[in-house]
Amino acid sequence: MTVVVTGASGHLGANLVRALVAEGQAVRAVVHRSSAALAELEGKIELAHGSVTELDSLRSAFAGARRVYHLAGVISIDGDRGGLVYDVNVAGTANVVQACLDRAVERLVHASSVHAYDQEPLDAVLDEARPQIGDSPGHPAYDRSKALGEREVLRGVEAGLDAVIVNPSGILGPHDYGPSRLGEVVRDLARGRLPAVLDGGFDCVDARDLCASLIAAADLERGRKGERYIVGGAWYSLHEIARTVEAVGGRRAPRLVLPPWVALAGVPAVKAWARLTRTEPKITRESIEVLQANRSISSAKARAELGHRNRPLAETVADTLAWFRTQG
């Protein structure tokens, strides 16, 4: 059985492709630009070059596929980035859905985000019964795009597509070639490059545990058509993460914990520097708001139906740092 993975060269994709190969599945990895994250799998997987913004390339990539894992997406903490967030996360998802319908794919597993849900009220458990955010400017562009992308998937379900939506929380783990923002924070903490951390935190899940649940969601006898599954881990403060990095062999954790308003005051300068250097800002209002989001994310449904399990944070951090060391 051929399974297709979009976004295969990203952090989650690199882990999922390896997990599928380990299970003996025939994997076709869709890559947009570089396939460096999959280089060690040469000869074990089939590569298909394409883009979720190009429907014909998806029709070609999905030919003969029984399962499609749609992981391709653009993460942004700085608005819509010239329309790219919408083009990939919403219009691109619509293309994936159409290509699945055209190719009679048996099941689509769509990786969305827990941020597609309304984070308020912050003092109540966030589970699949929580309303999704609306398409209003009051919500971050990334969050809106993930909610709108899910609507495209559900339109596909109405048209006859068998699809399941998985909503991960923050992702940490090895094979983080980007690196991701969370991976970069952990790496910088281990190198002693962060003199302080912000007050706040987030729920995070090991990429490998998430992949196990994605694979379970693709099982027609486990994941249920048209259902959403929140797949998280546990909530950790940045200070807890820093202390964990220290405990597994990193540098001494920063003892200084700054309130969010200090970071907010510095956002204009950070964004000005990013524009000047043509780089992405390290801190934005959106990224600071993420640290103050809901702390009570429930993965109970995924645990019950998909068998989702979480390994300890210390194991995730240790394995992530060990992998970073192999990369120099």
VOBA-1610 file (N, C-alpha, C; in pm, whole numbers, padded with zeros to 5 digits, always signed):
BEGIN
Met+00084-00119+00000Met+00000+00000+00000Met+00088+00124+00000Thr+00070+00210-00098Thr+00146+00335-00104Thr+00079+00441-00018Val+00160+00504+00068Val+00112+00616+00147Val+00191+00739+00105Val+00122+00851+00099Val+00185+00976+00056Val+00191+01072+00174Val+00302+01143+00184Val+00320+01243+00290Val+00353+01376+00225Thr+00267+01476+00242Thr+00303+01611+00198Thr+00380+01678+00311Gly+00462+01775+00275Gly+00545+01839+00378Gly+00645+01741+00437Ala+00690+01646+00355Ala+00773+01536+00405Ala+00910+01579+00453Ser+00959+01693+00406Ser+01092+01737+00447Ser+01089+01830+00568Gly+00970+01858+00622Gly+00959+01939+00741Gly+00987+01858+00866His+00980+01923+00982His+01011+01855+01108His+00919+01736+01132Leu+00790+01758+01127Leu+00696+01648+01149Leu+00705+01546+01037Gly+00716+01594+00913Gly+00725+01504+00799Gly+00845+01413+00806Ala+00961+01468+00844Ala+01083+01388+00852Ala+01068+01276+00954Asn+00997+01303+01063Asn+00973+01199+01163Asn+00869+01098+01117Leu+00763+01146+01052Leu+00658+01055+01007Leu+00709+00961+00898Val+00783+01014+00803Val+00836+00929+00696Val+00922+00818+00756Arg+01006+00852+00852Arg+01090+00750+00917Arg+01006+00647+00992Ala+00899+00692+01057Ala+00813+00599+01129Ala+00741+00504+01033Leu+00696+00557+00921Leu+00627+00474+00822Leu+00722+00373+00759Val+00843+00417+00728Val+00944+00326+00672Val+00975+00215+00772Ala+00987+00251+00900Ala+01015+00151+01004Ala+00905+00046+01012Glu+00783+00085+00975Glu+00670-00010+00974Glu+00665-00093+00846Gly+00754-00062+00752Gly+00757-00136+00627Gly+00660-00086+00522Gln+00609+00036+00540Gln+00515+00090+00443Gln+00588+00153+00324Ala+00524+00148+00209Ala+00578+00210+00088Ala+00543+00357+00089Val+00643+00443+00102Val+00621+00585+00123Val+00660+00666+00001Arg+00569+00752-00040Arg+00599+00852-00143Arg+00601+00988-00072Ala+00717+01050-00068Ala+00735+01175+00005Ala+00728+01293-00091Val+00632+01381-00068Val+00617+01499-00152Val+00702+01611-00093Val+00796+01660-00171Val+00884+01768-00126Val+00872+01884-00224His+00878+02004-00168His+00862+02125-00249His+00996+02175-00301Arg+01092+02187-00211Arg+01224+02234-00251Arg+01329+02128-00216Ser+01390+02142-00100Ser+01497+02051-00061Ser+01442+01923+00001Ser+01512+01813-00027Ser+01478+01685+00035Ser+01591+01641+00127Ala+01674+01737+00172Ala+01791+01704+00254Ala+01753+01630+00382Ala+01637+01662+00438Ala+01595+01598+00563Ala+01568+01449+00545Leu+01559+01404+00420Leu+01528+01264+00390Leu+01644+01193+00323Ala+01760+01258+00318Ala+01874+01205+00242Ala+01914+01064+00287Glu+01911+01038+00416Glu+01954+00907+00467Glu+01856+00795+00431Leu+01740+00833+00377Leu+01639+00733+00339Leu+01642+00704+00189Glu+01744+00752+00121Glu+01754+00729-00023Glu+01749+00580-00053Gly+01665+00543-00148Gly+01648+00404-00183Gly+01539+00334-00104Lys+01495+00398+00004Lys+01390+00339+00087Lys+01254+00404+00066Ile+01255+00522+00003Ile+01130+00595-00021Ile+01130+00645-00165Glu+01013+00682-00211Glu+00997+00745-00342Glu+00976+00894-00320Leu+01049+00975-00395Leu+01034+01120-00385Leu+00946+01170-00498Ala+00858+01263-00464Ala+00774+01330-00564Ala+00786+01479-00540His+00830+01551-00640His+00844+01696-00626His+00711+01762-00665Gly+00663+01844-00575Gly+00536+01911-00600Gly+00510+02017-00496Ser+00397+02082-00510Ser+00357+02187-00417Ser+00207+02180-00395Val+00165+02206-00272Val+00021+02204-00245Val-00050+02319-00315Thr+00024+02415-00364Thr-00038+02525-00438Thr-00058+02490-00585Glu-00012+02371-00627Glu-00024+02328-00766Glu-00103+02197-00770Leu-00230+02206-00805Leu-00319+02091-00800Leu-00271+01976-00888Asp-00223+02007-01007Asp-00179+01900-01097Asp-00064+01819-01038Ser+00026+01887-00967Ser+00139+01815-00907Ser+00089+01720-00798Leu-00018+01758-00730Leu-00074+01670-00627Leu-00145+01551-00689Arg-00218+01576-00797Arg-00284+01464-00865Arg-00180+01360-00907Ser-00067+01407-00956Ser+00039+01316-00996Ser+00098+01243-00876Ala+00122+01316-00768Ala+00183+01257-00648Ala+00092+01157-00580Phe-00039+01178-00590Phe-00135+01092-00520Phe-00179+00971-00601Ala-00131+00956-00723Ala-00173+00844-00808Ala-00140+00711-00740Gly-00240+00628-00725Gly-00220+00496-00666Gly-00209+00495-00515Ala-00226+00608-00450Ala-00212+00615-00304Ala-00342+00574-00235Arg-00329+00500-00125Arg-00446+00465-00045Arg-00461+00555+00077Arg-00348+00606+00125Arg-00350+00698+00238Arg-00269+00822+00202Val-00316+00937+00247Val-00241+01062+00233Val-00235+01129+00369Tyr-00114+01163+00410Tyr-00093+01244+00530Tyr-00058+01385+00483His-00145+01479+00514His-00121+01617+00471His-00059+01696+00585Leu+00073+01714+00577Leu+00147+01785+00681Leu+00200+01919+00634Ala+00200+01944+00504Ala+00257+02068+00452Ala+00183+02189+00508Gly+00258+02287+00550Gly+00197+02408+00603Gly+00301+02515+00629Val+00254+02636+00646Val+00341+02749+00678Val+00306+02796+00818Ile+00404+02794+00907Ile+00386+02845+01043Ile+00435+02988+01047Ser+00355+03075+01102Ser+00393+03217+01107Ser+00356+03278+01242Ile+00450+03356+01297Ile+00420+03436+01416Ile+00420+03584+01379Asp+00414+03610+01248Asp+00423+03749+01201Asp+00327+03775+01087Gly+00199+03745+01109Gly+00099+03776+01008Gly+00098+03679+00891Asp+00040+03723+00781Asp+00017+03635+00666Asp+00133+03627+00568Arg+00239+03704+00592Arg+00360+03695+00510Arg+00329+03703+00361Gly+00261+03811+00322Gly+00233+03834+00182Gly+00133+03737+00122Gly+00050+03677+00203Gly-00051+03585+00154Gly-00008+03440+00152Leu+00119+03412+00186Leu+00169+03275+00179Leu+00099+03182+00278Val+00069+03232+00397Val+00004+03149+00498Val-00132+03101+00447Tyr-00211+03191+00391Tyr-00341+03153+00337Tyr-00324+03060+00216Asp-00233+03095+00126Asp-00217+03018+00002Asp-00183+02872+00031Val-00098+02849+00130Val-00055+02712+00162Val-00153+02643+00256Asn-00188+02709+00365Asn-00266+02643+00469Asn-00415+02628+00437Val-00466+02717+00354Val-00609+02711+00320Val-00629+02664+00176Ala-00582+02744+00080Ala-00598+02705-00061Ala-00523+02576-00090Gly-00405+02560-00029Gly-00328+02437-00049Gly-00400+02316+00006Thr-00464+02331+00120Thr-00542+02220+00176Thr-00661+02186+00087Ala-00724+02289+00031Ala-00834+02264-00063Ala-00785+02183-00183Asn-00664+02212-00229Asn-00607+02135-00340Asn-00581+01990-00300Val-00530+01971-00179Val-00505+01835-00131Val-00636+01756-00126Val-00740+01818-00075Val-00871+01754-00067Val-00921+01716-00206Gln-00908+01809-00300Gln-00955+01781-00436Gln-00876+01669-00501Ala-00744+01670-00481Ala-00661+01565-00539Ala-00695+01429-00477Cys-00726+01426-00349Cys-00766+01301-00285Cys-00898+01249-00343Leu-00991+01340-00366Leu-01118+01301-00428Leu-01096+01251-00570Asp-01012+01322-00645Asp-00986+01284-00784Asp-00918+01148-00794Arg-00833+01116-00696Arg-00757+00991-00699Arg-00818+00880-00613Ala-00937+00905-00561Ala-01009+00805-00480Ala-00923+00752-00366Val-00857+00843-00297Val-00776+00806-00180Val-00868+00753-00071Glu-00828+00644-00007Glu-00913+00581+00095Glu-00925+00666+00221Arg-00816+00729+00262Arg-00823+00815+00381Arg-00718+00925+00375Leu-00763+01044+00412Leu-00675+01160+00430Leu-00662+01188+00579Val-00539+01202+00625Val-00514+01247+00762Val-00455+01387+00753His-00529+01483+00804His-00490+01624+00793His-00433+01673+00925Ala-00309+01719+00922Ala-00245+01775+01042Ala-00277+01923+01051Ser-00360+01958+01145Ser-00397+02098+01167Ser-00318+02152+01285Ser-00383+02215+01379Ser-00316+02270+01498Ser-00418+02291+01608Val-00373+02283+01731Val-00461+02313+01843Val-00501+02460+01841His-00425+02541+01769His-00456+02684+01762His-00572+02715+01667Ala-00628+02612+01605Ala-00750+02633+01528Ala-00870+02651+01621Tyr-00853+02615+01747Tyr-00959+02630+01846Tyr-00948+02764+01917Asp-01062+02814+01961Asp-01063+02935+02043Asp-00996+02904+02176Gln-00893+02979+02210Gln-00820+02953+02334Gln-00897+02997+02459Glu-00990+03087+02442Glu-01071+03135+02554Glu-01192+03043+02577Pro-01233+03022+02701Pro-01172+03074+02824Pro-01047+02995+02863Leu-00947+03067+02912Leu-00819+03006+02943Leu-00825+02913+03063Asp-00926+02931+03148Asp-00934+02850+03270Asp-01023+02727+03254Ala-01062+02696+03131Ala-01144+02577+03105Ala-01067+02481+03015Val-01094+02352+03032Val-01026+02250+02952Val-01057+02271+02804Leu-00953+02264+02722Leu-00969+02278+02577Leu-00971+02137+02518Asp-01086+02098+02467Asp-01097+01969+02399Asp-01172+01989+02267Glu-01208+01879+02202Glu-01268+01888+02069Glu-01405+01953+02070Ala-01466+01969+02186Ala-01596+02036+02194Ala-01583+02188+02190Arg-01461+02237+02204Arg-01437+02381+02204Arg-01463+02437+02063Pro-01532+02550+02051Pro-01554+02610+01918Pro-01423+02648+01851Gln-01425+02643+01720Gln-01308+02689+01645Gln-01315+02841+01631Ile-01201+02900+01603Ile-01198+03046+01590Ile-01266+03088+01461Gly-01313+03211+01460Gly-01375+03265+01339Gly-01272+03331+01250Asp-01316+03370+01135Asp-01227+03434+01037Asp-01230+03585+01057Ser-01183+03630+01173Ser-01182+03773+01202Ser-01039+03819+01225Pro-01009+03946+01196Pro-00873+03998+01214Pro-00826+03993+01359Gly-00917+03967+01452Gly-00878+03962+01592Gly-00796+03840+01628His-00791+03742+01539His-00713+03621+01563His-00588+03623+01474Pro-00478+03562+01519Pro-00357+03556+01437Pro-00383+03489+01302Ala-00311+03533+01201Ala-00330+03480+01066Ala-00308+03330+01060Tyr-00209+03281+01132Tyr-00182+03137+01131Tyr-00299+03060+01190Asp-00350+03105+01303Asp-00462+03037+01368Asp-00584+03033+01276Arg-00613+03148+01213Arg-00727+03154+01121Arg-00708+03058+01006Ser-00586+03051+00955Ser-00560+02966+00839Ser-00580+02818+00872Lys-00544+02778+00993Lys-00563+02637+01029Lys-00711+02603+01047Ala-00787+02697+01103Ala-00932+02674+01115Ala-00997+02668+00978Leu-00957+02758+00889Leu-01014+02758+00754Leu-00972+02634+00676Gly-00850+02589+00698Gly-00804+02466+00633Gly-00888+02347+00674Glu-00926+02341+00800Glu-01012+02232+00847Glu-01148+02236+00779Arg-01198+02356+00754Arg-01327+02368+00685Arg-01318+02306+00546Glu-01203+02323+00480Glu-01186+02263+00348Glu-01188+02111+00357Val-01127+02058+00461Val-01128+01912+00480Val-01270+01863+00504Leu-01345+01933+00585Leu-01482+01891+00614Leu-01573+01906+00493Arg-01542+02003+00406Arg-01615+02011+00278Arg-01588+01885+00196Gly-01464+01840+00201Gly-01430+01717+00131Gly-01505+01598+00186Val-01519+01593+00318Val-01594+01484+00382Val-01739+01485+00332Glu-01796+01604+00322Glu-01934+01616+00272Glu-01944+01567+00128Ala-01833+01579+00054Ala-01832+01535-00086Ala-01796+01387-00101Gly-01777+01319+00013Gly-01751+01175+00007Gly-01612+01132+00046Leu-01524+01225+00081Leu-01388+01190+00120Leu-01385+01138+00264Asp-01310+01032+00286Asp-01286+00983+00422Asp-01164+01057+00476Ala-01185+01143+00572Ala-01075+01225+00625Ala-01085+01236+00776Val-00970+01247+00840Val-00958+01265+00984Val-00868+01385+01007Ile-00900+01466+01107Ile-00821+01584+01140Ile-00750+01561+01273Val-00621+01588+01275Val-00542+01579+01398Val-00493+01719+01433Asn-00514+01758+01559Asn-00475+01891+01606Asn-00360+01880+01705Pro-00236+01890+01659Pro-00123+01881+01752Pro-00105+02011+01830Ser-00040+01997+01946Ser+00007+02115+02018Ser+00148+02144+01968Gly+00231+02213+02046Gly+00368+02241+02002Gly+00446+02111+01986Ile+00534+02108+01889Ile+00606+01984+01855Ile+00755+01999+01885Leu+00810+01901+01956Leu+00953+01897+01987Leu+01004+01757+01961Gly+01126+01747+01910Gly+01183+01615+01886Gly+01296+01621+01786Pro+01359+01507+01760Pro+01473+01502+01667Pro+01431+01522+01522His+01531+01519+01434His+01512+01540+01290His+01451+01677+01262Asp+01495+01774+01339Asp+01444+01911+01330Asp+01542+01994+01249Tyr+01539+01976+01118Tyr+01640+02035+01031Tyr+01625+02185+01015Gly+01508+02239+01042Gly+01480+02382+01018Gly+01576+02479+01083Pro+01591+02482+01213Pro+01508+02410+01308Pro+01376+02483+01333Ser+01284+02415+01400Ser+01159+02479+01441Ser+01190+02582+01548Arg+01094+02668+01578Arg+01117+02770+01681Arg+01138+02707+01818Leu+01059+02605+01850Leu+01077+02539+01978Leu+01210+02465+01983Gly+01245+02400+01874Gly+01374+02332+01868Gly+01489+02429+01882Glu+01477+02545+01822Glu+01581+02647+01831Glu+01596+02697+01975Val+01484+02713+02044Val+01489+02757+02184Val+01564+02654+02269Val+01531+02526+02252Val+01596+02421+02329Val+01745+02415+02296Arg+01779+02426+02170Arg+01920+02425+02131Arg+01995+02545+02190Asp+01933+02663+02184Asp+01998+02782+02238Asp+02014+02775+02389Leu+01915+02716+02457Leu+01928+02697+02601Leu+02046+02605+02632Ala+02060+02499+02554Ala+02170+02405+02577Ala+02306+02468+02552Arg+02310+02568+02467Arg+02436+02636+02436Arg+02459+02759+02522Gly+02367+02786+02613Gly+02383+02899+02703Gly+02365+03033+02636Arg+02285+03037+02532Arg+02269+03161+02454Arg+02151+03247+02499Leu+02071+03198+02592Leu+01955+03274+02638Leu+01977+03317+02782Pro+01997+03446+02806Pro+02021+03494+02942Pro+01895+03494+03029Ala+01779+03488+02966Ala+01652+03491+03039Ala+01546+03419+02958Val+01438+03383+03024Val+01322+03326+02956Val+01200+03407+02995Leu+01097+03398+02912Leu+00973+03469+02941Leu+00884+03388+03034Asp+00804+03458+03110Asp+00704+03395+03194Asp+00592+03345+03102Gly+00566+03217+03106Gly+00468+03157+03018Gly+00517+03022+02971Gly+00442+02960+02883Gly+00482+02829+02834Gly+00382+02777+02733Phe+00386+02648+02709Phe+00295+02589+02612Phe+00289+02439+02630Asp+00187+02381+02573Asp+00174+02236+02567Asp+00260+02187+02451Cys+00339+02084+02476Cys+00418+02030+02364Cys+00415+01878+02366Val+00429+01822+02247Val+00422+01678+02226Val+00547+01634+02151Asp+00599+01517+02185Asp+00713+01462+02114Asp+00671+01428+01971Ala+00751+01468+01875Ala+00718+01445+01734Ala+00692+01297+01707Arg+00767+01210+01773Arg+00752+01066+01749Arg+00622+01012+01807Asp+00581+01065+01922Asp+00452+01024+01979Asp+00337+01074+01892Leu+00353+01194+01839Leu+00253+01249+01748Leu+00242+01163+01623Cys+00356+01120+01570Cys+00354+01036+01449Cys+00281+00905+01473Ala+00301+00847+01590Ala+00230+00722+01622Ala+00079+00744+01619Ser+00035+00859+01665Ser-00109+00889+01665Ser-00159+00923+01525Leu-00075+00986+01444Leu-00113+01011+01305Leu-00133+00879+01230Ile-00043+00785+01254Ile-00054+00655+01189Ile-00180+00582+01237Ala-00209+00594+01365Ala-00332+00534+01418Ala-00455+00598+01356Ala-00449+00730+01335Ala-00563+00801+01275Ala-00588+00755+01132Ala-00484+00706+01065Ala-00499+00659+00927Ala-00563+00520+00921Asp-00568+00452+01034Asp-00628+00319+01042Asp-00780+00334+01038Leu-00843+00274+00939Leu-00988+00288+00923Leu-01066+00233+01041Glu-01004+00147+01120Glu-01073+00089+01235Glu-01048+00168+01363Arg-00968+00274+01354Arg-00938+00351+01475Arg-00983+00497+01459Gly-00917+00571+01371Gly-00962+00708+01347Gly-01098+00708+01280Arg-01187+00796+01325Arg-01323+00798+01271Arg-01341+00911+01170Lys-01401+00878+01059Lys-01423+00973+00950Lys-01488+01102+01000Gly-01429+01215+00960Gly-01485+01344+00992Gly-01458+01393+01133Glu-01382+01315+01211Glu-01357+01351+01351Glu-01227+01431+01366Arg-01223+01511+01473Arg-01101+01582+01511Arg-01041+01513+01634Tyr-00908+01511+01639Tyr-00838+01455+01754Tyr-00728+01551+01798Ile-00740+01604+01919Ile-00633+01686+01974Ile-00524+01594+02025Val-00402+01616+01978Val-00288+01534+02018Val-00181+01624+02080Gly-00179+01626+02211Gly-00082+01708+02282Gly+00002+01625+02376Gly+00071+01695+02465Gly+00153+01627+02564Gly+00117+01676+02702Ala+00190+01775+02747Ala+00161+01840+02875Ala+00209+01984+02865Trp+00156+02068+02954Trp+00196+02209+02954Trp+00321+02226+03039Tyr+00417+02298+02983Tyr+00542+02327+03054Tyr+00572+02476+03044Ser+00618+02533+03154Ser+00665+02671+03147Ser+00801+02671+03078Leu+00838+02784+03021Leu+00971+02795+02960Leu+01080+02769+03063His+01054+02811+03187His+01152+02787+03292His+01167+02637+03319Glu+01057+02562+03317Glu+01064+02417+03334Glu+01144+02353+03221Ile+01120+02399+03100Ile+01194+02345+02985Ile+01342+02375+03000Ala+01374+02498+03043Ala+01514+02535+03062Ala+01581+02448+03168Arg+01510+02421+03277Arg+01566+02337+03383Arg+01583+02193+03334Thr+01493+02148+03248Thr+01506+02014+03192Thr+01628+02005+03101Val+01649+02108+03020Val+01768+02113+02935Val+01894+02106+03021Glu+01896+02183+03129Glu+02011+02181+03220Glu+02032+02041+03278Ala+01923+01976+03317Ala+01932+01845+03382Ala+01986+01736+03290Val+01959+01747+03160Val+02004+01642+03068Val+02138+01676+03003Gly+02205+01779+03053Gly+02341+01804+03006Gly+02364+01934+02936Gly+02269+02024+02941Gly+02289+02155+02879Gly+02353+02252+02976Arg+02361+02376+02936Arg+02417+02480+03023Arg+02321+02512+03137Arg+02371+02584+03234Arg+02290+02626+03348Arg+02169+02706+03299Ala+02052+02670+03347Ala+01929+02736+03303Ala+01927+02881+03348Pro+01873+02971+03265Pro+01860+03110+03307Pro+01774+03120+03433Arg+01817+03200+03527Arg+01740+03220+03650Arg+01645+03338+03637Leu+01666+03419+03535Leu+01584+03538+03516Leu+01462+03504+03432Val+01343+03529+03486Val+01217+03507+03416Val+01149+03642+03398Leu+01132+03683+03272Leu+01079+03816+03242Leu+00928+03812+03221Pro+00857+03913+03268Pro+00713+03920+03242Pro+00687+03952+03095Pro+00572+03912+03042Pro+00542+03933+02900Pro+00552+04078+02856Trp+00518+04174+02943Trp+00517+04314+02902Trp+00656+04363+02864Val+00758+04303+02924Val+00895+04342+02888Val+00923+04305+02742Ala+00884+04183+02704Ala+00904+04140+02566Ala+00819+04221+02470Leu+00695+04250+02510Leu+00606+04329+02424Leu+00665+04466+02396Ala+00729+04525+02496Ala+00789+04657+02477Ala+00902+04653+02375Gly+00965+04537+02361Gly+01076+04527+02267Gly+01038+04483+02128Val+00911+04446+02107Val+00868+04395+01977Val+00893+04493+01862Pro+00860+04623+01875Pro+00885+04715+01763Pro+01031+04718+01719Ala+01122+04716+01814Ala+01264+04718+01780Ala+01306+04587+01712Val+01254+04476+01762Val+01287+04346+01703Val+01238+04338+01559Lys+01116+04386+01535Lys+01060+04381+01400Lys+01134+04477+01307Ala+01176+04591+01359Ala+01252+04685+01277Ala+01385+04622+01235Trp+01450+04554+01328Trp+01577+04487+01297Trp+01555+04376+01195Ala+01446+04303+01207Ala+01416+04196+01113Ala+01395+04251+00972Arg+01327+04364+00962Arg+01307+04425+00830Arg+01440+04470+00772Leu+01524+04526+00857Leu+01654+04577+00811Leu+01743+04463+00762Thr+01740+04352+00832Thr+01827+04239+00798Thr+01758+04136+00709Arg+01632+04162+00676Arg+01553+04071+00592Arg+01548+03930+00649Thr+01525+03925+00779Thr+01510+03798+00850Thr+01376+03798+00921Glu+01338+03682+00973Glu+01213+03673+01048Glu+01237+03721+01191Pro+01144+03797+01246Pro+01160+03843+01385Pro+01158+03725+01481Lys+01243+03732+01582Lys+01250+03626+01682Lys+01132+03633+01779Ile+01083+03754+01802Ile+00971+03773+01895Ile+00869+03865+01830Thr+00743+03828+01839Thr+00633+03912+01791Thr+00522+03909+01895Arg+00424+03994+01876Arg+00309+03991+01967Arg+00243+03854+01964Glu+00233+03795+01845Glu+00169+03664+01834Glu+00245+03557+01913Ser+00378+03559+01904Ser+00456+03457+01974Ser+00445+03472+02125Ile+00434+03595+02172Ile+00418+03619+02316Ile+00280+03573+02362Glu+00179+03596+02278Glu+00043+03553+02312Glu+00034+03401+02320Val+00111+03331+02236Val+00111+03185+02240Val+00152+03135+02378Leu+00248+03204+02439Leu+00297+03163+02571Leu+00194+03182+02682Gln+00090+03260+02651Gln-00015+03284+02750Gln-00144+03210+02714Ala-00137+03118+02619Ala-00257+03048+02571Ala-00303+02942+02673Asn-00403+02866+02635Asn-00466+02770+02725Asn-00367+02666+02777Arg-00369+02643+02908Arg-00277+02549+02972Arg-00340+02412+02993Ser-00469+02399+02963Ser-00541+02275+02994Ser-00591+02208+02867Ile-00498+02164+02785Ile-00533+02100+02659Ile-00550+01950+02682Ser-00664+01897+02642Ser-00695+01757+02667Ser-00675+01671+02543Ser-00600+01563+02560Ser-00583+01464+02453Ser-00658+01336+02487Ala-00759+01347+02572Ala-00831+01229+02620Ala-00892+01148+02506Lys-00949+01217+02408Lys-01011+01147+02295Lys-00907+01069+02216Ala-00792+01132+02190Ala-00685+01064+02117Ala-00629+00947+02197Arg-00623+00961+02328Arg-00575+00851+02411Arg-00672+00733+02404Ala-00800+00763+02408Ala-00900+00656+02409Ala-00914+00588+02274Glu-00911+00665+02165Glu-00942+00609+02033Glu-00818+00579+01949Leu-00711+00654+01969Leu-00591+00634+01888Leu-00477+00572+01967Gly-00497+00554+02097Gly-00391+00497+02180Gly-00275+00593+02201His-00302+00723+02194His-00195+00822+02209His-00128+00811+02346Arg+00005+00816+02345Arg+00083+00813+02468Arg+00196+00914+02457Asn+00240+00963+02572Asn+00348+01061+02576Asn+00467+01009+02655Arg+00585+01029+02602Arg+00706+00997+02677Arg+00742+01117+02765Pro+00829+01100+02863Pro+00866+01211+02951Pro+00938+01322+02875Leu+00919+01446+02922Leu+00985+01560+02859Leu+01136+01542+02859Ala+01192+01489+02966Ala+01338+01473+02974Ala+01390+01384+02861Glu+01316+01280+02826Glu+01356+01192+02716Glu+01351+01267+02583Thr+01245+01343+02563Thr+01232+01421+02440Thr+01346+01522+02427Val+01372+01595+02533Val+01478+01696+02530Val+01614+01630+02507Ala+01642+01521+02577Ala+01770+01453+02562Ala+01790+01403+02419Asp+01688+01343+02362Asp+01699+01291+02225Asp+01712+01404+02124Thr+01640+01514+02148Thr+01648+01629+02057Thr+01788+01689+02059Leu+01843+01708+02177Leu+01978+01765+02188Leu+02083+01670+02131Ala+02065+01541+02153Ala+02159+01443+02096Ala+02156+01451+01944Trp+02037+01468+01888Trp+02028+01479+01743Trp+02093+01609+01694Phe+02068+01720+01763Phe+02132+01845+01723Phe+02284+01833+01724Arg+02338+01758+01821Arg+02484+01743+01827Arg+02536+01667+01706Thr+02458+01576+01651Thr+02503+01504+01531Thr+02508+01595+01409Gln+02439+01708+01418Gln+02434+01801+01305Gln+02541+01909+01313Gly+02619+01908+01422Gly+02728+02004+01436Gly+02687+02133+01502
//
